[in-house]
Amino acid sequence: MDFDLFVIGGGSAGVRCGRIAAGHGARVGIAEARFWGGTCVNVGCVPKKLMVQAAEYGTLAEDARGFGWDVAVHGHDWSRLARARDGEVARLSGIYRKLLEGAGAAVFEARARLLDAHTVEVDGRRVTAKHIVIATGGAPVRPTFPGAEHCLVSDDLFTLPRRPDRVVLLGGGYIACEFASILHGLGAKVHQLYRGPLFLRGFDDDIREGLAEEMRAAGIDLRFDCDALRVEKAHDGFIVHTTDGRMLEADAVFAAVGRRPNIAGLGLEDAGVRVTGRGAIAVDEAGRTSVPHIYALGDVTDRLNLTPVATAQGHALADTLFGGNPRTVSLENVPTGIFTIPPIGTVGLSEAQAAKRGPVDVYLARFRPLRHAITGRDRKTLMKLVVERQTQRVLGAHMLGEDAPEIIQGIAIAVVMGATKQDFDRTIGVHPSAAEEFVTMRQKRPDPLAEAAE
Ligand code: NDP
């Protein structure tokens, strides 16, 4: 065999797996056809977060007045932001490639496909490998209604030459919500259309409602139970015809209606790799496909499509195969952040999910952060703990408010360790902070079921 491990895809999962395996002494080859670092570094988490931060500066500048700063904002320079963002993305992408080379991996900047269960065709060559990892990620789903060809997808935000003044966003998931905050924060008039009654399905209801309130208060036009019927080209932009009978004018229409695994052209059939009904590569918890020495990691398996999950899976597989440390990654209690303005941080079960397992105690705090007592901005922070009544274990912690993803990362350690409400209670708060509310919540929310029984 030419390689001990051949990795197809140089994103979060593939790069980590290849680099750690090479560090363990394996002969590693890795192929990437588009950009090192994959979606996260190039058209996802990293440039998105920089744009959220850009959007936040607008409100921070306004808020500074309350603190005595005489700040005048004269607008936003989109191309200056784009240059700064693209420079950082290029730097990080280069680091990803260098890390692989530094670890001794053979790097191919080309598309790879399986010819059989041990042979890969890459860059006009045939190479053989003992183990193969498929980590080709996913791509945005494009809608199919008439005029859908006029829609942009998430990748396109990062190549737009200027800020669109009027934006329609389709979808109610992570991307649609984050993009609504970014584009609104940078000065666009934003309409977000979601087909169901409340966006962010699967997240805790109080947090979902809280975010909808905050976004509406900021001036975003949120329309629930509403979808696009068709999009047509107008002389200056587009017209979106909606299911509630309206016509919305837009300079850009973004469809953020999910992502699907990249499996086309990989030769999966030739190698005997099985695909699920939803078009993802079927794997067990160790990432093993229907062919025992072929693995699939990250978004191409469409489980929890988050970068830190993908990198953890890549690292665990490299340790298992070449580091003498067999292990798998748990997909339970994976914390996550939604980088809206204000953001969400969450770990564990929502109240609705937890209540399906048995009785729960719910602690909820809603307050105006100290900063806004001075700025006058009408923004609320919301924190919530969902506790299993019988064991007092904290099953879920949820936050909507400034710094929520930063705060929830620490809380997640306690939740993963199985902390009880009493463990939270005996922890001393950091004062004055918003985070201290997580250890000072004492008032249970009245239980509507218990009250009804009285
Ligand atoms: P999501 O799967 O999160 O959300 C898709 C949204 O589109 C849902 O609101 C869904 O509605 C709606 N939708 C799906 N199909 C249709 C349709 N045919 N017509 C109208 N609406 C539709 O996808 P995203 O694209 O937002 O993000 C993809 C994934 O990327 C996320 O799930 C997440 O794993 C990852 N991600 C993570 C981020 C982070 O960690 N901060 C940031 C961005 C992405 P419904 O709920 O009714 O099905």
Residues whose N, C-alpha, C, O or C-beta is under 5 A from the ligand:
A	BS01	NDP	G171 G172 G173 Y174 I175 A176 R195 G196 R201 A256 V257 G258 R259 N305 L306 G337 I338 F339
